[in-house]
Amino acid sequence: MTSLLSPDTRIKVSSVLNRDTVSYGKQHLIDGSEETCWNSEQGLPQNILLDFGSPVEVQKIALTFQGGFVGKTCVALGSSPSSPNNYNIQLSTFYPEDINPTQIFDIQHKEPIQRLKIIFEESTDFYGRITVYKLDVIGVHH
C-alpha cells in the first residue's frame, strides 16, 4: 500500500472560495502544508475529482478537514479504465466526524479504477462549505 497521488495525478474541484485559487485552490490538497487548504464555495454537493492516469485499486482515503466545515456524508465513486467519464462504480459511503485530526476511511469495494470522485453530499457548515487541509488516497497501482 502506498499513496496513489503523484505530480501526474490530475485534480479538479467543484468550486473554490471566492474563486481565489492562489489562497484556496486544489493544489493545497496535496502540498503537504498544514497552513494551506482547499476551501469550497457555499452550496452542495461539492466534490473532488482525481484522475490517476492509469488503473489503481483504492484501499483508503485520508482527509483532514477544518472542524465546522466537514463533509458529513461522503460518497466515493470510481470510473473504470475503459470508461473513464462514467462514475458508475460505487466504492464507499463514509461519514466523517466534525473534528480537525486526519480521518482515514476504508474502501470496501476493491476494483481497478482510473478516476475517483469524492462527493460531499452534506456539510457541517450551514452554507455547505467544505475545507480540506490534506487529502491522500492509499492503494496499489495495477
GIGIMO-V200911 format. One record per residue. N is the residue number from 1. RES is the residue in three letters. OMEGA is omega as a letter, one per 20 degrees, with the letter a starting at -180 (* if undefined). Layout:
# GIGIMO-V200911
N_RES_OMEGA + N_RES_OMEGA
This chain:
# GIGIMO-V200911
1_MET_a + 2_THR_r + 3_SER_r + 4_LEU_a + 5_LEU_r + 6_SER_r + 7_PRO_r + 8_ASP_r + 9_THR_r + 10_ARG_a + 11_ILE_r + 12_LYS_r + 13_VAL_a + 14_SER_a + 15_SER_r + 16_VAL_a + 17_LEU_r + 18_ASN_a + 19_ARG_a + 20_ASP_a + 21_THR_r + 22_VAL_a + 23_SER_a + 24_TYR_a + 25_GLY_a + 26_LYS_a + 27_GLN_a + 28_HIS_r + 29_LEU_a + 30_ILE_a + 31_ASP_r + 32_GLY_a + 33_SER_r + 34_GLU_a + 35_GLU_a + 36_THR_a + 37_CYS_r + 38_TRP_r + 39_ASN_a + 40_SER_r + 41_GLU_r + 42_GLN_r + 43_GLY_a + 44_LEU_i + 45_PRO_r + 46_GLN_r + 47_ASN_r + 48_ILE_a + 49_LEU_a + 50_LEU_r + 51_ASP_a + 52_PHE_r + 53_GLY_r + 54_SER_a + 55_PRO_r + 56_VAL_r + 57_GLU_a + 58_VAL_r + 59_GLN_a + 60_LYS_r + 61_ILE_r + 62_ALA_a + 63_LEU_r + 64_THR_a + 65_PHE_r + 66_GLN_r + 67_GLY_a + 68_GLY_a + 69_PHE_a + 70_VAL_r + 71_GLY_a + 72_LYS_r + 73_THR_a + 74_CYS_r + 75_VAL_r + 76_ALA_r + 77_LEU_r + 78_GLY_r + 79_SER_a + 80_SER_r + 81_PRO_a + 82_SER_a + 83_SER_a + 84_PRO_a + 85_ASN_a + 86_ASN_a + 87_TYR_a + 88_ASN_r + 89_ILE_r + 90_GLN_a + 91_LEU_a + 92_SER_r + 93_THR_a + 94_PHE_a + 95_TYR_a + 96_PRO_r + 97_GLU_r + 98_ASP_a + 99_ILE_a + 100_ASN_a + 101_PRO_r + 102_THR_r + 103_GLN_a + 104_ILE_a + 105_PHE_r + 106_ASP_r + 107_ILE_a + 108_GLN_a + 109_HIS_a + 110_LYS_r + 111_GLU_r + 112_PRO_r + 113_ILE_r + 114_GLN_r + 115_ARG_r + 116_LEU_r + 117_LYS_r + 118_ILE_a + 119_ILE_r + 120_PHE_a + 121_GLU_r + 122_GLU_r + 123_SER_r + 124_THR_r + 125_ASP_a + 126_PHE_a + 127_TYR_r + 128_GLY_r + 129_ARG_r + 130_ILE_r + 131_THR_a + 132_VAL_r + 133_TYR_a + 134_LYS_r + 135_LEU_r + 136_ASP_r + 137_VAL_a + 138_ILE_r + 139_GLY_a + 140_VAL_r + 141_HIS_r + 142_HIS_*
